[in-house]
Amino acid sequence: MAPGHADHSLKDWRVLVTRPASRADSLLDALQRRGARTLHVPLLTIDALTGADLEPARQRVLELDRYDALIFISVNAVEHGAELIESLWPQWPARQRCFAIGAATAGALHARGLRVEGGDDLSAGAMNSEALLAHPALQTLEHQKIAIVRGAGGRETLADTLTARGAQVDYIECYRRSPPTVEPKHFLQQLQEADINATIINSGESLENLTTLLPEQHPLFNKPVIVPSERVAAIAAKLGYAKAIPARNAGTDATVAALEAVPAPS
């Protein structure tokens, strides 16, 4: 659909959007242009690490030129990681390769003038660790030193696999994901007043945060839930969601397409 054009393909949907506040605008706009009504309640908060919490990342960034490659896992990793790097390095080390998970992450690196691998070419399919691990440049990694720029904690699949392929892997953890302050009674009232009939989830953590706010047998457990991957769909099923629908990836286009493919509610 051309920018600014409304096709009303989602006019029967009233959608709970849970993306963090800084990352929701494109999705909200895409849904609303197609006729959906939206309720935006961020279920994940992104905060920069500071002080002693940031010191391990700072020490690794001071030795950034010893790494052969950097992997940025998200736009948040670019925003917080690049800010840290640029505060300590007037120019980025020239020899390093930069990899990104997802087109949005690649775009954020491009905007800083960096050459990126593994982001744009994943835009049509999965945007996750497994997809990046299929990149030809990441198959044989003996004697390679790689830093993964990410938030505190998270999945270990990427680091474990790179290590198994011969790389020495370190984390540069520069932000924290945490549940937002949401008052359950007010949240449930918002859901009822908006008459929500679909939910969009961006990560397993957001899904778990949503579940803690819902009483057992809440209607949302039986409404469509668009999730970013088969992995998160499996988590949703275990948590009791009856209609978890995996999009091709977490991007706006794939998310909207997944909802458009669901039969409209009667």
C-alpha positions as CSV (number, residue, x, y, z in Angstrom):
1,M,0.0,0.0,0.0
2,A,1.4,3.4,-0.9
3,P,2.3,5.7,1.9
4,G,-0.7,7.8,3.0
5,H,-3.2,5.5,1.2
6,A,-6.0,4.0,3.3
7,D,-7.5,0.7,2.2
8,H,-9.6,-0.2,5.3
9,S,-8.5,-3.8,5.2
10,L,-8.4,-3.9,9.0
11,K,-11.5,-1.9,9.7
12,D,-13.0,-4.6,11.9
13,W,-10.0,-4.9,14.2
14,R,-9.4,-3.3,17.5
15,V,-5.8,-3.9,18.3
16,L,-3.7,-3.9,21.4
17,V,-0.2,-2.8,20.4
18,T,2.5,-3.5,23.0
19,R,5.7,-2.2,21.4
20,P,8.0,0.1,23.5
21,A,7.0,3.8,23.1
22,S,10.0,4.6,21.0
23,R,9.3,1.9,18.5
24,A,5.6,1.9,18.0
25,D,4.8,4.8,15.7
26,S,5.3,3.0,12.3
27,L,3.1,0.1,13.4
28,L,0.3,2.3,14.9
29,D,0.3,4.4,11.7
30,A,0.1,1.3,9.4
31,L,-2.7,-0.2,11.4
32,Q,-4.7,3.1,11.6
33,R,-4.3,3.8,7.8
34,R,-5.9,0.4,7.2
35,G,-8.9,1.2,9.4
36,A,-8.0,-0.5,12.6
37,R,-8.6,1.1,16.0
38,T,-5.6,0.8,18.3
39,L,-4.8,0.9,22.0
40,H,-1.1,1.4,22.7
41,V,0.1,0.1,26.0
42,P,3.9,-0.5,26.0
43,L,4.7,-3.7,27.8
44,L,8.5,-3.4,27.7
45,T,10.6,-0.5,28.9
46,I,14.1,0.2,27.5
47,D,16.5,2.0,29.8
48,A,20.2,2.8,29.3
49,L,22.6,1.2,31.7
50,T,24.6,3.7,33.7
51,G,27.4,3.7,36.3
52,A,28.6,0.4,37.6
53,D,26.1,-1.5,35.5
54,L,27.6,0.0,32.3
55,E,31.3,-0.5,33.3
56,P,31.8,-4.0,31.8
57,A,30.5,-2.7,28.4
58,R,32.6,0.5,28.7
59,Q,35.8,-1.6,29.3
60,R,35.1,-3.7,26.2
61,V,34.4,-0.7,24.1
62,L,37.7,0.8,25.2
63,E,39.3,-2.3,23.5
64,L,36.9,-2.2,20.6
65,D,39.7,-2.4,18.0
66,R,40.6,-6.0,19.1
67,Y,37.3,-7.3,17.7
68,D,37.0,-8.6,14.1
69,A,33.2,-8.0,14.0
70,L,30.4,-6.4,15.9
71,I,26.8,-7.8,15.9
72,F,24.0,-5.5,16.8
73,I,20.8,-7.3,17.7
74,S,18.3,-4.5,17.6
75,V,17.7,-0.8,17.0
76,N,18.0,-0.3,20.8
77,A,21.4,-1.9,20.6
78,V,22.4,0.5,17.9
79,E,21.1,3.6,19.8
80,H,22.6,2.7,23.1
81,G,25.7,0.9,21.9
82,A,26.7,3.4,19.2
83,E,26.3,6.2,21.7
84,L,28.7,4.5,24.0
85,I,31.1,3.7,21.3
86,E,31.1,7.2,19.8
87,S,31.7,8.7,23.3
88,L,34.9,6.8,23.5
89,W,36.1,6.5,19.9
90,P,36.2,9.6,17.7
91,Q,36.2,7.3,14.7
92,W,35.0,3.7,14.6
93,P,37.8,1.1,14.1
94,A,38.1,0.8,10.3
95,R,38.7,-3.0,10.0
96,Q,35.6,-4.3,11.7
97,R,32.6,-5.8,10.0
98,C,29.2,-4.9,11.4
99,F,26.3,-7.3,11.3
100,A,22.7,-6.5,12.1
101,I,19.6,-8.6,13.0
102,G,16.7,-7.2,10.9
103,A,16.3,-4.4,8.4
104,A,15.4,-1.8,11.0
105,T,18.7,-2.5,12.9
106,A,20.6,-2.3,9.6
107,G,18.9,1.0,8.8
108,A,19.9,2.5,12.1
109,L,23.5,1.5,11.4
110,H,23.4,2.8,7.9
111,A,22.2,6.1,9.3
112,R,25.4,6.4,11.2
113,G,27.4,5.8,8.1
114,L,28.4,2.2,8.7
115,R,28.5,-0.6,6.2
116,V,26.3,-3.4,7.4
117,E,25.9,-7.1,6.6
118,G,23.1,-9.4,7.5
119,G,20.2,-6.9,7.9
120,D,18.7,-5.8,4.7
121,D,18.9,-9.3,3.1
122,L,16.8,-10.7,6.0
123,S,14.0,-8.1,5.6
124,A,11.6,-10.4,3.8
125,G,12.0,-13.4,6.1
126,A,13.0,-14.1,9.7
127,M,14.8,-11.4,11.6
128,N,16.4,-13.3,14.4
129,S,19.6,-15.0,15.6
130,E,18.9,-18.1,13.6
131,A,18.6,-16.1,10.4
132,L,21.8,-14.2,11.0
133,L,23.6,-17.4,11.8
134,A,22.9,-18.6,8.2
135,H,25.0,-15.7,6.8
136,P,28.0,-17.1,4.8
137,A,30.5,-14.9,6.6
138,L,29.6,-16.4,10.0
139,Q,30.2,-20.1,9.2
140,T,33.9,-20.6,9.9
141,L,35.2,-18.4,12.7
142,E,38.4,-19.8,14.0
143,H,40.5,-17.1,15.8
144,Q,37.8,-14.5,15.2
145,K,36.8,-12.2,18.1
146,I,33.2,-11.0,18.0
147,A,31.3,-8.6,20.2
148,I,27.5,-8.8,20.5
149,V,25.9,-5.5,21.3
150,R,22.7,-6.1,23.2
151,G,20.6,-5.5,26.3
152,A,21.3,-7.1,29.7
153,G,20.4,-10.8,29.6
154,G,18.5,-12.4,26.7
155,R,18.9,-15.5,24.5
156,E,22.3,-17.3,24.3
157,T,21.7,-19.0,20.9
158,L,23.8,-16.5,18.9
159,A,26.8,-16.5,21.2
160,D,26.7,-20.3,21.8
161,T,26.6,-21.0,18.1
162,L,29.4,-18.5,17.2
163,T,31.5,-20.0,19.9
164,A,30.9,-23.5,18.6
165,R,32.1,-22.3,15.2
166,G,35.4,-21.2,16.7
167,A,34.8,-17.5,17.6
168,Q,35.7,-15.8,20.9
169,V,32.5,-14.0,21.9
170,D,31.9,-11.1,24.3
171,Y,28.8,-9.1,25.1
172,I,28.6,-5.4,25.2
173,E,25.4,-4.9,27.2
174,C,24.4,-1.3,27.3
175,Y,20.6,-1.2,28.1
176,R,18.1,-3.0,30.2
177,R,14.6,-4.3,29.3
178,S,12.1,-4.3,32.1
179,P,8.3,-4.4,32.6
180,P,6.7,-1.0,32.6
181,T,4.6,0.3,35.5
182,V,1.1,-0.7,34.5
183,E,-1.7,-0.8,37.0
184,P,-3.6,-4.0,36.3
185,K,-7.1,-2.7,37.2
186,H,-6.7,0.3,34.9
187,F,-5.2,-1.8,32.1
188,L,-8.1,-4.3,32.2
189,Q,-10.5,-1.3,32.1
190,Q,-8.7,0.0,29.0
191,L,-9.0,-3.4,27.3
192,Q,-12.7,-3.6,28.0
193,E,-13.5,0.0,26.9
194,A,-11.5,-0.5,23.7
195,D,-13.2,-3.9,23.1
196,I,-9.9,-5.3,22.0
197,N,-10.1,-8.3,19.6
198,A,-6.5,-8.8,18.6
199,T,-3.1,-8.3,20.2
200,I,0.3,-7.6,18.7
201,I,3.3,-8.8,20.7
202,N,6.9,-8.0,19.8
203,S,8.9,-10.4,22.0
204,G,8.6,-13.2,24.4
205,E,9.3,-10.8,27.3
206,S,6.4,-8.6,26.3
207,L,4.1,-11.6,26.1
208,E,5.1,-12.7,29.6
209,N,4.5,-9.2,30.9
210,L,1.0,-9.2,29.3
211,T,0.2,-12.5,30.8
212,T,1.0,-11.3,34.3
213,L,-1.6,-8.6,33.9
214,L,-4.4,-10.8,32.7
215,P,-6.7,-12.9,35.0
216,E,-7.2,-16.5,34.0
217,Q,-9.9,-17.0,31.4
218,H,-9.6,-13.4,30.1
219,P,-11.1,-13.0,26.6
220,L,-7.7,-12.1,25.1
221,F,-6.5,-15.7,25.6
222,N,-9.0,-16.6,22.9
223,K,-8.3,-13.7,20.5
224,P,-5.7,-13.6,17.8
225,V,-2.2,-12.7,19.0
226,I,0.3,-11.8,16.3
227,V,3.8,-12.7,17.4
228,P,7.2,-12.3,15.7
229,S,8.3,-15.9,15.3
230,E,7.5,-19.5,15.7
231,R,9.5,-19.5,18.9
232,V,7.3,-16.9,20.5
233,A,4.2,-18.6,19.2
234,A,5.3,-21.7,21.1
235,I,5.7,-19.6,24.3
236,A,2.2,-18.2,23.7
237,A,0.7,-21.6,23.4
238,K,2.3,-22.7,26.7
239,L,0.9,-19.6,28.4
240,G,-2.6,-20.4,27.2
241,Y,-3.1,-18.3,24.2
242,A,-5.3,-20.3,21.8
243,K,-4.7,-18.3,18.6
244,A,-1.0,-17.3,18.4
245,I,-0.1,-16.4,14.8
246,P,3.6,-16.0,13.9
247,A,4.4,-13.3,11.5
248,R,7.4,-13.7,9.1
249,N,9.4,-11.4,11.4
250,A,8.9,-8.5,13.9
251,G,8.9,-5.8,11.3
252,T,5.9,-3.6,10.7
253,D,5.1,-4.9,7.2
254,A,5.2,-8.5,8.3
255,T,3.2,-7.9,11.4
256,V,0.4,-6.1,9.5
257,A,0.4,-8.8,6.8
258,A,-0.1,-11.5,9.4
259,L,-3.1,-9.7,10.9
260,E,-4.6,-9.0,7.4
261,A,-4.4,-12.8,6.8
262,V,-6.6,-13.5,9.8
263,P,-10.4,-13.8,8.9
264,A,-12.1,-10.6,10.1
265,P,-14.2,-11.0,13.3
266,S,-17.9,-11.4,12.7
